[in-house]
Amino acid sequence: MPTVLVTGVNRGLGLEFVKQYSQRGYTVIGTCRNPADAAEASSLAEIADNIHLLPLDVSSAESIQSLAASLAGRALDLVVLNAGVMGKASSKLGELEQADFMHSMCVNTVAPALLIQALVDNLRLGELKTVVALSSVLGSIAGNSDGGLYSYRASKAGLNAVVKSAATDLKSEGITVVAMHPGWVQTDMGGQNATITTPVSVSGMLQVIDGLGLDDSGRFVVYDGGELPW
């Protein structure tokens, strides 16, 4: 069965990816800052021999390199770049804070780029050779009619640019890279007023991922199969 690596599995969408892919029989490598603190993911790993948790602080280049070293020579079929932050402190003009803004960029934009770079050799060894970066409709420049949310919008638009470049650079090697909007999901980030649950979102994303091919590389897609403007 394929091997999938998912970042940010301590809760929300990342945890649901672990649940659904492990139920499919995939080998799942889940990462989070401190697996010991990820109670539900750790419990799943204890009872399922196809789930493995590894430490990863996506804001640390050293941590990313340590993860890559621990996976040297291991094939990865699919990488799901899920870890992200909202950066609410830098959402409005008059309230922008440099440190908060830079943290959003580090986690949401720079980390995915460094992870693609660090894990590309593993993807070359895989069969599916696919990277899915969880973006957001709020990263669509063409779709921004409301303003605000400066750090989050900027970081997700930056992520989309990373995806587009990686898709172009890696297409000749048969590696597919897409940005995906998971919908407005009932998570700690999305809030309880969101319109869909994590199982619905992830189930939809899995169906879309199943249908991806190299011709899809560089697209900005939605969990239900739709497409968003850059």
Backbone as a ProteinNet text record, in pm:
[ID]
protein_1_A
[PRIMARY]
MPTVLVTGVNRGLGLEFVKQYSQRGYTVIGTCRNPADAAEASSLAEIADNIHLLPLDVSSAESIQSLAASLAGRALDLVVLNAGVMGKASSKLGELEQADFMHSMCVNTVAPALLIQALVDNLRLGELKTVVALSSVLGSIAGNSDGGLYSYRASKAGLNAVVKSAATDLKSEGITVVAMHPGWVQTDMGGQNATITTPVSVSGMLQVIDGLGLDDSGRFVVYDGGELPW
[TERTIARY]
83.4	0	86.9	31.3	108.5	144.7	245.6	287	257.2	188.1	154.4	214.5	271.2	319.1	227.4	179.5	88.7	148.3	153.6	202.5	84.9	113.4	12.7	-100.9	-66.7	-169.3	-223	-189.2	-232.9	-381.8	-443.7	-587.7	-640.3	-771.1	-834.2	-816.3	-789.5	-779.2	-664.9	-551.7	-437.3	-470.4	-536.3	-576.6	-675.7	-767.5	-865.7	-800.2	-698.5	-622.5	-561.3	-505.6	-447.5	-553.8	-669.2	-776.5	-818.9	-847	-903.6	-801	-678.3	-577.2	-537.8	-531.8	-497.4	-607.9	-733.5	-844.7	-839.9	-781.1	-763.6	-650.8	-571.1	-458.3	-326.4	-325.5	-201.6	-107.1	21.4	117.4	116.5	86.7	72	183.7	258.1	358.4	302.4	267.4	211.7	315.5	316.3	412.5	339.7	399	353.5	468.4	456.9	568.6	608.5	511.2	541.4	440.7	476.5	382.2	329	406.5	361.5	240.3	226.5	112.9	-6.6	10.9	-97	-171.5	-258.5	-318.7	-393.8	-480.4	-562.3	-478.2	-388.2	-301.5	-213.1	-161.7	-78.4	-157.8	-282.7	-367.7	-391.6	-413.5	-432.6	-306.6	-190.5	-64.1	-36.2	-86.5	-64	-141.2	-254	-337.2	-332.1	-267.5	-259.4	-113.1	-67.7	74.3	110.3	11.6	41.7	44.8	40.3	49.9	177.4	255.8	382.3	388.5	420.8	430.2	575.4	608.3	743.5	735.8	834.3	834.2	873	803.5	837.9	782.1	871.8	833.2	853.7	745.4	759.7	821.2	823.6	884.9	1036.4	1090.7	1234.1	1296.8	1390.5	1460.8	1539	1591.6	1668.1	1576.6	1456.2	1361.1	1319.8	1303.3	1269.9	1383.2	1506.6	1620.7	1632.7	1601.1	1605.5	1501.3	1382.8	1279.6	1327.8	1383.6	1432.5	1540.8	1629.8	1736.5	1679.1	1573.5	1514	1441	1407.1	1334.3	1422.8	1552	1643.1	1628	1610.3	1598.7	1461.2	1366.5	1230.9	1138.2	1063.6	972.6	849.1	810.3	684.5	600.8	480.2	391.8	316.8	281	198.7	244.4	258.6	288.9	174.6	111.2	3.4	55.3	73	126.1	7.9	-27.7	-147.9	-120.6	-7.2	19.4	9.1	-60.6	-75.7	-123.6	-113.9	-160.5	-244.4	-329.8	-419.6	-355.5	-276.9	-215.4	-317.1	-410	-519.5	-472.7	-357.2	-311	-277.6	-254.5	-218.8	-325.6	-450	-558.6	-609.3	-586.8	-642.5	-534.3	-553.1	-467	-485	-374.7	-377.5	-344.5	-347.3	-317.8	-204.2	-142	-38.3	82.2	130.3	247.8	350.8	472.2	574	599.9	616.2	650.1	539.2	415.1	302.4	292.1	308.2	302.4	411.4	532.4	644.1	624.8	562.5	536.1	438.2	335	240.1	310.6	397.2	469.7	562.4	627.6	720.2	647.9	535.4	464.3	386.5	315.7	224.2	289	401.3	463.3	602.6	690.3	829.3	841.3	772.3	781.9	740.4	627	592.6	699.3	758.5	864.2	984.3	1024.5	1139.3	1109.1	983.5	947.1	946.8	896.8	902.8	1048.5	1131.1	1273.9	1337.4	1302.6	1365	1318.2	1195.1	1136.3	1128.4	1183.8	1170	1237.5	1348.1	1412.3	1322.8	1249.2	1155	1041.1	993	887.1	934.7	1059.4	1114.1	1112.7	1121.5	1121.2	979.8	879.3	741.4	676.5	556.7	479.8	385.3	314.4	214.8	278.9	387.7	464.8	374.6	305.4	208.9	229.2	219.8	222.8	93	23.9	-97.5	-72.2	-75.8	-55.2	-190.6	-229.6	-358.1	-349.7	-417.1	-422.9	-558.1	-609.8	-738.6	-793.2	-925.4	-988.7	-942.8	-904.1	-857.1	-721.2	-654.5	-528.6	-547.5	-670.8	-699.4	-700.1	-609.5	-604.6	-726	-760.8	-876.7	-1006.4	-1010.1	-1131.7	-1140.3	-1043.9	-1042.5	-1124.2	-1248.6	-1336.4	-1366.1	-1313.3	-1346.1	-1230.2	-1106.4	-991.7	-964	-881.6	-849.9	-770.4	-755.1	-682.8	-546.9	-472.6	-350.5	-248.6	-212.7	-105.5	-150.7	-274	-322.6	-336.8	-401.2	-416.2	-279.5	-188.7	-56.4	18.7	9.9	84.3	27.6	-103.3	-163.1	-145.2	-147	-114	31.2	117.9	257.4	271.2	193	193.2	151.4	50.1	6.6	119	197.6	311.2	416.5	438.6	531.2	483.3	354.4	297.3	316.8	288.7	299.9	443.7	539	679.8	724.2	687.5	726.3	663	537.6	471	546.4	591.4	666.4	802.3	871.7	1006.9	1010.6	906.5	909.9	827.4	758.7	671.7	749.6	869.7	950.3	992.5	984.5	1018.1	894.2	779.4	656.2	594	631.8	578.7	468.5	351.6	234.5	226	208	197.4	73.8	-17.6	-138.8	-163.6	-234.4	-287.1	-433.1	-477.9	-615.1	-682	-801.5	-884.4	-975.4	-966.3	-1043.9	-1188.4	-1229.9	-1361.1	-1355.5	-1470.6	-1478.7	-1515.8	-1417	-1428.1	-1437.2	-1515.2	-1533.7	-1410.8	-1309.1	-1187.1	-1158.6	-1048.5	-1010.1	-988.8	-936.7	-912.8	-1041.2	-1120.9	-1241.2	-1357.3	-1358.5	-1466	-1588.5	-1676.3	-1793.6	-1905.1	-1894.5	-1994.3	-1962.9	-1850.9	-1811.9	-1915.9	-1913.7	-2024	-2006.4	-1884.4	-1864.8	-1777.1	-1788.7	-1709.4	-1577.1	-1484.5	-1356	-1371.5	-1457.5	-1471.4	-1522.1	-1616.1	-1668.3	-1559	-1485.4	-1378.4	-1271.9	-1222	-1113	-1160.5	-1282.2	-1335.2	-1339.2	-1383.3	-1384.8	-1245.7	-1151.6	-1014.9	-952.5	-979.6	-925.1	-975.7	-1102.6	-1156.3	-1088.1	-1066.9	-998.1	-854.3	-784.8	-646.4	-637.6	-735.4	-736.4	-736.6	-800.1	-813.3	-705.1	-609.2	-504.8	-406.8	-363.4	-258	-163.7	-61.4	40.6	-17.3	-122.5	-185.2	-251.1	-275.3	-336.6	-233.6	-106.9	-3.8	-9.7	-4.2	-10.7	-150.2	-250.6	-388.1	-417.1	-522.6	-573	-714.7	-730.5	-855.9	-926.3	-1052.4	-1137.4	-1166.8	-1199.3	-1223.7	-1334.9	-1425.2	-1536.6	-1511.6	-1387.5	-1351.6	-1354.6	-1401.9	-1404	-1265	-1257.7	-1128.8	-1143.7	-1035.9	-1034.9	-940.9	-971	-878.9	-761.4	-644.7	-529.2	-549.4
-120.9	0	126	237.8	362.3	414.2	500.5	569.2	717.6	774.7	916.5	981.5	1099.6	1181	1300.8	1325.4	1436.1	1521.7	1653.3	1742.9	1796.8	1829.5	1889.6	1796.1	1679.2	1576.6	1574.6	1671.9	1669.5	1697	1758.3	1785.6	1820	1843.3	1895.9	1812	1879.1	1812	1712	1746.8	1654.9	1524.3	1531.7	1411.2	1330.4	1397.5	1326.3	1259.3	1322.7	1257.4	1127	1130.7	1010	901.3	936.9	839.8	777.1	860.8	808.9	733.6	782.2	709.6	579.2	578.4	453.3	349.8	395.3	304.5	244.1	315	263	160.1	153.7	62.1	124.7	256.3	325.9	319.8	324.6	354.6	505.3	549.6	692.6	739.2	838.3	903.5	1040.4	1056.4	1182.8	1261.8	1392.5	1477	1587.6	1624.7	1739.2	1778.6	1893.9	1944.8	1849.6	1795.8	1704.4	1590.1	1476.5	1364.1	1322.1	1340.7	1302.1	1383.1	1503	1588.5	1568.7	1490.2	1465.3	1339.7	1356	1241.1	1148.4	1203.6	1116.8	1049.4	1124.8	1065.2	957.2	982	882.2	756.5	773.7	658.2	575.3	642.7	571.1	494.1	556.8	492.1	370.4	372.9	259.7	134.4	153.9	38.7	3.5	88	62.7	60.1	-52.5	-62	8	65.7	139.9	290.7	334.6	476.7	500	598	630.3	781.3	824.6	966.8	1009.8	1122.6	1177.7	1325.2	1373	1514.7	1604.5	1716.3	1816.2	1951.3	2047.4	2187.3	2255.4	2282.8	2334.3	2473.5	2543.2	2675.8	2669.3	2548.5	2530.3	2458.3	2523.5	2459.6	2338.7	2346.8	2233.6	2113.8	2138.2	2029.6	1965.1	2046.5	1993.1	1905.1	1949.1	1868.8	1739.2	1744.8	1623.9	1522.8	1572.2	1483	1417.1	1497.3	1443.2	1338.5	1363.8	1267.4	1136.8	1145.9	1024.5	942.3	1006.3	938.2	907.8	928.2	909.1	770.2	764.8	638.3	575.1	640.8	584.3	647.7	567.1	616.2	679.7	795.6	860.1	874.3	823.5	835.3	967.7	1014	1133.9	1213.1	1343.7	1434.4	1535.1	1542.3	1637.8	1744.9	1864.6	1976.1	2049.3	2005.4	2052.7	2157.1	2150.7	2239.7	2386.3	2464.9	2606.5	2684.3	2816.9	2905.3	3016.9	3076.5	3182.2	3320.4	3346	3477.8	3588.6	3569.6	3664.5	3802.2	3809.6	3939.4	4036.4	3985	4071.6	4063.4	4079.9	4067	4200.2	4308.9	4437.4	4545	4640.6	4758.4	4830.6	4874.2	4936.1	4838.1	4707.5	4604.1	4512.1	4541.7	4452.7	4451	4331.1	4311.7	4231.5	4282.6	4219	4074.9	4049.5	3914.5	3815.3	3855.3	3767.9	3745.6	3850.6	3842	3747.8	3765.3	3681.6	3535.8	3511.5	3373.6	3306.7	3380.2	3325.8	3290.8	3378.9	3352.6	3232.7	3223.9	3113.5	2979.1	2969.6	2842.2	2809	2907.4	2880.3	2882.8	2953.3	2969	2907.3	2949.3	2903.8	2755.6	2711.7	2571.2	2474.1	2495.5	2403.9	2398.2	2513.2	2514.1	2432.2	2451.7	2377.1	2228.1	2194.4	2052.5	1984.8	2053	1996.7	1972.2	2071.5	2058.5	1942.2	1929	1827.2	1686.3	1673.4	1540.7	1499.9	1580.5	1549.1	1417.4	1384.2	1255.1	1138.4	1154.1	1050	1035.6	1148.2	1144.7	1079.8	1102.4	1039.6	887.5	836	692	634.4	719.4	673.9	644	586	554.2	667.7	722.9	826.2	962.1	991.6	1115.2	1239.4	1259.7	1369.4	1451.5	1583.4	1676.2	1755.9	1756.8	1836.6	1937.3	2065.9	2171.5	2233	2228.2	2284.3	2436.2	2496.6	2641.5	2688.7	2795.5	2849.2	2939	2945.9	3041.6	3183.8	3206.7	3338.9	3373	3274.4	3300.1	3336.6	3336	3372.7	3524.2	3578.6	3723.7	3768.9	3692.2	3727.5	3721.8	3637.3	3621.2	3711.1	3799	3884.8	4011.1	4007.5	4124.3	4187.6	4128	4175.3	4241.3	4222.5	4280.3	4212.1	4276.4	4223.3	4094.9	4034.6	3907.8	3911.4	4017	4044.1	3931.2	3887.6	3788.7	3653.7	3614.9	3484.7	3484.5	3587.4	3594.7	3594.6	3676.8	3687.4	3555.4	3487.4	3361.7	3251.6	3249.2	3146.8	3179.7	3307.5	3345.4	3308.6	3329.6	3289	3139.7	3063.6	2917.5	2877.7	2945	2913.2	2936.6	3041.5	3067.3	2957.1	2910.1	2798.7	2675.3	2645.6	2529.6	2542.2	2659	2678	2658.6	2711.8	2694.9	2550	2484.8	2345	2255.9	2284.8	2206.9	2218.9	2338.4	2360.9	2293.1	2307.2	2252.9	2100.4	2038.7	1893.6	1812.6	1879.5	1807.1	1709.5	1748.5	1660.7	1532.7	1533.7	1414.7	1333.5	1375.7	1302.2	1329	1441.1	1475.1	1579.2	1547.1	1634.1	1716.9	1848.1	1938.1	2024.9	2022.6	2103.1	2177.9	2289.8	2360.9	2321.1	2299.1	2254.8	2332.7	2382.9	2449.8	2345.5	2327	2221.1	2257.2	2378.5	2426.9	2500.7	2553.4	2619.3	2510.5	2469.4	2346.5	2378	2298	2312.3	2259.1	2344.7	2313.7	2428.5	2419.4	2530.5	2656.9	2642.8	2758.4	2806.3	2715	2753.6	2795.5	2746.2	2780.1	2691.1	2697.5	2609.6	2656.7	2776.9	2824.3	2781	2713.6	2667.6	2570.9	2553.5	2484.6	2334.1	2282	2137.6	2083.1	1952.8	1885.7	1837.3	1803.1	1750.9	1620.1	1524.8	1403.3	1430.8	1524.3	1557.4	1620.2	1714.5	1780.5	1681.2	1601.7	1509.5	1400.3	1351.2	1251.9	1307.1	1433.4	1496.9	1513.6	1557.3	1576.7	1445.6	1337.4	1207.9	1167.6	1194.3	1160.9	1243.2	1371.1	1456.2	1408.8	1378.1	1331.9	1202.2	1113.3	986.5	1009.4	1116.9	1142.1	1229.1	1273.7	1362.4	1288.5	1358.3	1309.2	1422.7	1393.9	1495.1	1616.3	1596	1708.4	1806.7	1763.2	1850.7	1933.5	1905.1	1972.8	2123.6	2197	2342	2399.4	2313.9	2362.3	2406.2	2486.7	2532.6	2477.3	2366.5	2292.8	2297.8	2258	2259.7	2115.8	2097.5	1962.9	1888.5	1962.5	1898.1	1883.1	1909.7	1892.1	2017.8	2128	2254.6	2315.1	2430.3	2497.2	2645.1	2701.8	2841.4	2922.4	3051.6	3139.8	3177.2	3194.9	3237.4	3377.8
0	0	0	-46.9	-51.7	87	89.1	211.8	197.2	296.6	296.3	419.6	401.8	512.7	526.6	648.6	676.4	786.9	767.2	871.8	954.1	1079.5	1166.9	1202.6	1258.4	1281.1	1424.5	1504.7	1643.8	1659.3	1558.2	1565.9	1426.7	1419.5	1299.3	1175.3	1064.8	935.8	931.9	993.3	992.5	1059.6	1173.9	1245.7	1163	1096.3	1014.1	893.6	835.6	728.6	779.3	899.6	958.3	970.9	1023.3	1042.2	909.1	811.2	686.8	602.6	597.4	519.7	588.2	720.6	790	771.2	769.6	746.8	606.6	514.6	379	371.2	475.6	475.5	435.9	412.5	381.5	502	475.7	580.9	599.3	721.1	748.2	840.6	794.9	878	914.3	1040.8	1086.9	1163.6	1143.6	1214.5	1291.2	1403.5	1481.4	1573.1	1635.5	1715.8	1827.4	1897.8	2008	2007.7	1947	1941.4	2077.4	2183.6	2317	2361.8	2306.9	2342.5	2250.1	2143.9	2048.4	2092.7	2190.4	2258.7	2164.1	2080.3	1995.7	1887.8	1827.4	1725.5	1786.6	1907.1	1974.4	2006.4	2047	2076.5	1951.3	1840.1	1713.8	1675.8	1694.9	1658.6	1745.3	1868.6	1958.9	1917.2	1850.6	1814.8	1666.7	1587.3	1443.3	1400.8	1350	1316.5	1186.2	1117.9	995	1017.9	1144.7	1178.4	1257.6	1213.5	1279	1299.5	1419.8	1450.9	1465.6	1405	1412	1451.5	1525.7	1563.9	1447.4	1435.5	1334.7	1377	1393	1412.4	1277.7	1206.2	1070	1065.5	1179.8	1182.3	1198	1210.2	1230.7	1112.2	1044.6	932.9	980.3	1102.5	1156.5	1178.7	1226.3	1248	1116.7	1012.9	880.2	829.1	848.4	803.6	884.6	1012.9	1095.6	1049.3	1013.2	959.9	832	741.5	615.1	637.8	733.4	762.3	814.3	896.8	952.6	846.8	734.4	627.3	505.8	518.9	405.9	346	215.5	144.5	149	214.8	227	123.3	52.4	-50	13.1	-38.2	-2.2	-128.7	-124.4	-239.5	-240.1	-122.2	-109.8	11.2	-5.8	105.2	115	231.9	256.5	351.7	300.2	378.9	441.3	560.7	627.7	735.2	802.9	916.4	874.9	956.9	926.3	1046.9	1038.3	1145.4	1084.3	1167.9	1121	1128.6	1232	1245.2	1267.6	1360.6	1379.2	1424.7	1489.4	1539.9	1427.7	1307.3	1193.9	1085.2	1127	1030.9	976.7	1050.6	1010	1003.5	911.9	913.4	1046.1	1101.7	1233.3	1343.8	1309.7	1409.1	1364.2	1251.4	1200	1292	1320.2	1404.5	1327	1319.7	1237.9	1277.7	1405.5	1450.8	1415.9	1438.5	1407.2	1256.8	1178.8	1033.6	982	1032.7	988.7	1029	1144.6	1186.1	1090.3	1048	950.8	821	775	650.6	666.2	781.5	806.5	802.6	873.2	883.8	757.8	701.8	590.9	453.7	440	307.3	300.4	390.2	384.2	418.1	522.5	564.8	454.4	385.8	276.7	167.2	134.8	32.7	79.4	205.5	257.7	269.2	300.4	310.5	173.9	72.4	-63.1	-101.5	-74.3	-104.8	-28.8	99.5	183.7	151.2	101.2	79.6	-66.5	-155.3	-298.2	-334.7	-270	-299.1	-259.5	-150.2	-106.6	-206.5	-258.5	-358.5	-487.5	-523.1	-643.6	-633.5	-510.3	-489.2	-484.4	-470.6	-457.2	-590.8	-582.1	-702.1	-739.9	-642.1	-671.9	-698.2	-629.5	-651.7	-649.1	-537.3	-528.9	-401.9	-417.4	-304.3	-305.5	-192.5	-176	-64.8	-99.3	-0.3	33.2	160.3	198.8	203.4	107.5	95.6	145.9	90	132.1	22.6	14.8	-75.1	-42.5	83.3	124	65.4	5.2	-63.3	-209.2	-255.5	-394	-407.5	-485.6	-506.8	-586.4	-688.8	-770.3	-690.3	-588.6	-509.9	-389.1	-369.5	-250	-273.9	-228.8	-241.5	-106	2.1	136.8	209.5	160.3	228.8	362	444.3	576.3	573.2	690.1	706.3	635.9	660.6	584.8	589.8	709.5	717.7	663.2	691.1	644	492.9	437.2	291.2	221.9	273.8	211.3	218	331.5	347.1	258.8	240.7	155.3	7.2	-28.1	-165.5	-195.8	-96.2	-112	-127.9	-50.7	-64.9	-205.4	-259.5	-395.2	-496	-474.8	-563.1	-550.5	-428.1	-406.1	-482	-470.9	-540.4	-691.3	-744.9	-890.2	-937.1	-862.4	-900.7	-888	-777.7	-757.6	-863.6	-899.8	-1004.1	-1135.8	-1166.7	-1290.8	-1285.7	-1173.1	-1160.7	-1157.7	-1102.7	-1079.5	-1179.4	-1269.4	-1362.9	-1449.4	-1490.4	-1576.3	-1504.9	-1370.8	-1292.5	-1256.5	-1308.9	-1282.7	-1147.7	-1083	-950.9	-965.2	-910.9	-916.1	-788.5	-804	-689.2	-707.2	-610.1	-618.9	-487.7	-498	-382.2	-367.4	-243.6	-222.9	-110.1	-139.7	-38.5	24.4	158.2	223.8	251.6	214.6	251.3	384.1	426.1	557.2	656.7	736.3	815	964	1033.5	1178.3	1252.1	1260.8	1334.5	1429.6	1504.9	1591.9	1510.2	1388.6	1303.1	1238	1187	1114	1202.1	1327	1419.3	1401.6	1498.8	1498.7	1407	1352	1256	1114	1097.1	963.6	907.8	776.8	709.9	695.5	710	694.1	806	830	932.2	874	962.6	915.4	837.6	879.3	798.9	657.5	643.6	510.8	424.8	482.4	407.7	362.2	455.4	422.2	327.1	345.3	252.5	110.9	98.3	-33.2	-90.1	-5.3	-52.7	-97.9	-25.6	-65.8	-203.6	-231	-362.2	-471	-443.8	-541.5	-561.1	-452.3	-460.5	-540.5	-519.6	-594.1	-745.1	-787.7	-931.4	-990.5	-908.8	-959.8	-1049.9	-1153.2	-1240.8	-1273.3	-1347.5	-1376.4	-1449.3	-1527.4	-1597	-1501	-1376.2	-1275.9	-1200.2	-1220.3	-1142.8	-1164.8	-1052.6	-1059.9	-1047.4	-1024	-1009.9	-866.3	-850.9	-721.9	-711.3	-639.5	-640.7	-505	-506	-386.9	-345.3	-218.6	-164.9	-237.6	-302.2	-373.2	-522.3	-564.2	-704	-787.1	-731	-804.9	-816.5	-879.4	-898.8	-862.7	-807.7	-766.3	-854	-871.1	-944.2	-854.6	-915.7	-836.2	-779.9
[MASK]
++++++++++++++++++++++++++++++++++++++++++++++++++++++++++++++++++++++++++++++++++++++++++++++++++++++++++++++++++++++++++++++++++++++++++++++++++++++++++++++++++++++++++++++++++++++++++++++++++++++++++++++++++++++++++++++++++++++

